[in-house]
Amino acid sequence: MQTYQARVVADGLAFPEGPRWHDGRFWFTDQHAHQVLAMAADGSLTTIATTEDRPGGLGWLPNGDLLCVLMTTRRIVRVVDGALLPYADLSRYAPWHCNDMVVDAAGRVYAGNFGYDVDGGAPKTPTELLLVDMDGAIEPFADGLVFPNGSAITPDGGTLLVGETFANRVSWFRRGPDGRMTDRGIWATLGEATPDGICLDADGALWISSPGTHETLRVARGGEILARCETTGTPYACMLGGSQRRTLHVCTAETSDPQQAAQLKSGCIETAEVAVPGAGLP
């Protein structure tokens, strides 16, 4: 089994999450610092926007507009020249905080949510993955998901993969031409691993960051572990990027607690060069 050792390329962050590779730069949200950031190849950071709410997942519409999830108010906004413009209000549909999302090539958004008050000790409750269509209409895409989180779309656009953090699994959903679900199943069960952020590679394997077991794993469909990436901090999300999409970027931190994270600023971006390049979306 291949083991990669990541190195820290940016530090002093509160809680980096929602990593993406877009237009030659690495993008992410510093969730508990309320910022959307982009990182150049030399590790320098540019603040794209500052938010009052916690920013979650990121994505881009076909016209190039950046979308960002605002977690506790359960909204998606367009980010234009640093301003946050309304795009979709998910508050009627998501029973608790929203988190990650993926945007397909046509501009459809698939957005997850906690489903229940995790921090308050509420019982584990399945929820729905939400679809925001190209015309802005919102509807359930799939039900019965336990904390749907990191998501990816295969290069052919036909399959959506979703990490269910507290079900310790990744599920697959076949999509029809209209973006609606036509079939579903379990892509892999992961034992004790808690899939948070995920990204797909050209061999059809997923890199999965598992904060619950403090590891980032490369996993084949069915659950075989193919490789590991060791990081200094606890990994929460990952994304393949770089000029050949072989640079695995991992978002790490010592805590996800909002107040502690803002005080400690232990968040880092760590990278490792891997053998198989990234594929699909995001």
N, C-alpha and C positions, 0 to 999 in steps of 0.2 A: 504494500500500500504506500502510495506517495504521500510524503508529509512536506508541507511548505511552511517556512517561517516568515511571518510578516514583519515589516519594520514600520515604525511610526513616521509618517510624513507630515502630519499636522496635529497639534495638540492644543490644550487650553480651551477646549469646547465644553459645553454643558452636557448635551446629550445628542450626538449626531444620529440621524435616522433618515429614512426615505432616500437612499442613494440612487443616483441615476448617472448614466453617461450620455451626454447630448452635445452635439455641435463642438466636439473637441475638448470639452471640459467635464469635470466631475462635479455634479450638483448634489446637494443634500440639504436637509433641514436640521438646524440646531434647535431641537424641540423645546427644551426648557430655557433657552435664551431667546426664543421667539424670533428666529431669523431664518431666512432662506439664503443659502450661500452657494458659491461656485468656486472650485479650486483649480488653478492652473497646474501645468505639469511640474513647476518648481515648488509647489506646495503653497503658494500665495493664495489668499482668500479674498473674494469680492462679495460684499453684502448685496444681494439682489433685492431683498425686501425685509422689512421688519413688521411683525404681526402682533396684535394684542392677544390673540388666542394661540394655543400651541399649534404649530404647523406640522402636518403629517406627510402623506404621500405627495409626490410630484408627478406631472405628466405634461405632454404637449399636444395641442390640437394640430390638425393638418396645416393650419395657417401660421403655425409657429408660436401661438400664444401659450404661455406657461400657465398651468393649472396647479393649485395647491389646496390640499385638504386643511380646513381649520377644525381641530378635533372636538373641542368641548361644545362649540356652538353648532357643530355638525353641518358644516357648509363646505362647498367648493368655490373658490374664487379664482378669477383670472388675475395674473400679476402683470401689469403693464407699466413700465417705467417706474417701478417701485410702488405703484398704487395697487390696492386690492379691490377688484371690481366684482360684483355679484355674478355667479354663474349657476350654481344649483344649491338649493336648500334641502338638505336631507333630514332635517330635524323631525319631520312627520313620520319618517320611515325607519330611522335608526334609533333603537331604544336606549343606546348609550353612546359614548364617545366614538367618533369615526377614527380610522387610523390610516392604513395604506390604501393605494388604488393602483390600477394600471389603465392606460388609455390606449385603445387600439388604433390601427392605421387610419380608420375612418373617422375617429374622434369620439367613439363610444367610451364611456368611463365605467369601470367596474370597481366599486368602492366597498371596503369592509368596515365593520364596526365591532366594538367590544361585545355588544349584546347584553351585558349586565355590568353592575358596579363591581369590577374586579377588586379595586383598592378598598372598597367598603365591606368586602367579605360576603357579597351576595352569592347565592348558589349558582353554579355553572349553568348557563342557559344558552341553548343554540339560538342563532340569529340568521338573518338573511343577508346575502351579498346583493348589493343594489346596482342596478344598471341605470346610468344616465345616458339617454339616447342622443343622437346628433341634433335633434330639435329641442333638447333640454328636458324632455319628458322623463320622469323618474318612475321606475317600477322594480319589483323584486326580480332578481335573476335566478337565484337558487336559495332554498331554505335549508335548515338543519345543520348549519355550519357552526362550529365551536371556535369563536374568536378568529374569524377570517382575517388574515394579515397580509404578508407579502404575496405578490401575485406576478405571474409571467404568462406571456402568450407565445405560442410556438411560431416559428418563422412562416409557416403556411397560413397562420391566422386561425386555424381550425380548432385549436384546443387552448383553453384557459386553465392554468395550474394555480392553486391557492393553498398556501400554508395555513393549517388550522392549529394555532399555537397550543391551545390547551386540550386538543384531541390527539396531539402527538402524531400528526399525519399530514400528508399533502393529498389533496383531492384534484381530480381532473374533471373538466366540463367541456363537452363537445359543443361548438357553436355553429348555428346555421348561418346562412348568408345575411340574415337580418340582425345577427348578434345575439339572438336568444339561444337558450340552452336546448339541445336536442338529446343529450345523454350525459351520464355522469358516473363516476366511480372513484375508487381509492387508488391514487398513483403510487403511494408508498406509506407504510406505517413505520414509525421511527423510534420505537421503544420509548426511552425516557427523554429523547430530544424534543425540544420545543421550538418548532420552526417559526421564526420571526421573519426577517427579510430573506428573499430568495432571488436567484437569477439563473437563467438557463444557458447552457453552453452548446456548441455546435454538434456535440455527440449525443445530445438529448438528455444529458445529466443535469441535475440541479446542484448549485452551491447553496447551502442552507445555513444560516447563522442561528445557533441555538443557545440563547442566553441561559436557559435552565441547566444546561450541561456544560456551559462555558467552552463551546467549540463551534467551528465552522467546518461543515462536512460537504464533500462532493458525493452525491447519492444518485444511483441509477434507479430507473423505474423498477419497482418491486422492493426497494429498500437496501440493496447492497451498498455498503460504504466503499467508495473508490479512492478517496483521498481525504486528507485533513489539512487545514491551515491553522497553525498555532499563532495566537495573538497575545500581546501583553495584557490588554484589557478584556473584559467580557464582551463578546461579539453580539450585536443586535441586528445587524443588517449587512448585506454585501451586494456588490455590483461589479461585473466585468466591464472594463473600459480600457483606455489607452489607445494608441494609434492602431494596434492590431487586435484590440479587445482581449488581450491576454493578461492585463493587469487586474488582479482581484483586489478591489477596494473593500475594506471591512470597517464598519462603524463600531467603535468600542467605547465603553465607559465602565466606571466602577459601580454605578448605581443608576436606576431609572427613576428614583424618587425625585419629584420636581424640585423641592427645596434643597435637598442634599446635592443634586446634580448642579444646580445653579451656584451653590457655594463652593463645591469641590473643583468644578471645571476639570474633571478627569477624562473628559471625552477626547477621543483621538480618531484620526483616519489612519489606518494601517494598510499597507499594500504588500502583495507578493506577486511575482511573475509565475503564471501557470501555463500548462502545456496546451490546453484546448481553449480556443477563443469563445467569447460570448456570442449568443444568437438570440433572435426573437426580440420581444419587448418585455419590460422597458429597456 
